[in-house]
Amino acid sequence: MTNFNPDHLRLESLEDLEEVVRQSEEALTRLGGVHSELAAVTGEGFGADGLARAVVDGVGRIQRITFEPRITRLDSHLIAEAATEAVRAAQEDAQRQNEELLRTATGGEPLTLDMDQARRRFEEIGEDLVRALRDLGDKA
């Protein structure tokens, strides 16, 4: 399976256009499929050598913090640090899982959310399409 990368796109023929459409559909299918997996991500982290445990959802919101009974031997400052450490570790775990899912879904290609760059690339693709269709018409 070839990964769709619009930065390397040049349309030379109708077959190229069909390939772009196929690759785009595959990419959208992969990204759509990962959506439910991203929603199910939970990160887990620990603090104070496992005395504090935190669970967060895929966007890092705290779902649960639990403490081992032995944590009461620590002063309140150390308990707060343990909880913070556990939450940060859980958030990092969730972020790592999200990045892995997206990397798998995109075939290793980075996701870009730069709308100006995307607009410019689509304009370039459109220009290439017009040239390819003009060339096809000239050959007919």
C-alpha positions, 0 to 999 in steps of 0.5 A: 500500500502506497501512502498518500503524500500531497507534497510529492503529487504530480498529475501526469495522466488520468491514471495518476488522478485515479491513483490520487483518489484511491490513496486519498480514500485509503488515508481517510479510511485509515484515519476514520478507523483510528477515531474509535481507537483514539477515543478508547485510549487511557494513559496510566502513570505512577508516582512515589514508587507506585503509591499514587496511580493516575488514569487519564483519558486520551486527551489527558483529562483525569479519570481516576487517582488512587493511593496505596494506604502506605502513602499516608506515611508521607506528608501532604507535600509529598502526597501532592507531588506523588499525585502530580507525578502520577498524572503527568506520567499518565498524560505522557502515556496517553500522548504516546499511545495517541501518537503511535495510533496516528503514526500507524494510521498515516503510515508514518506520515506526519499530520499537518494542520496548516490550513494555508499550506493545505490550501496552497497544495490543493491549488497546485494539485488543481493546476496539475489536474487542469494541465493533465486534462488539457494534455489529455485533450490535446492527445485526443 
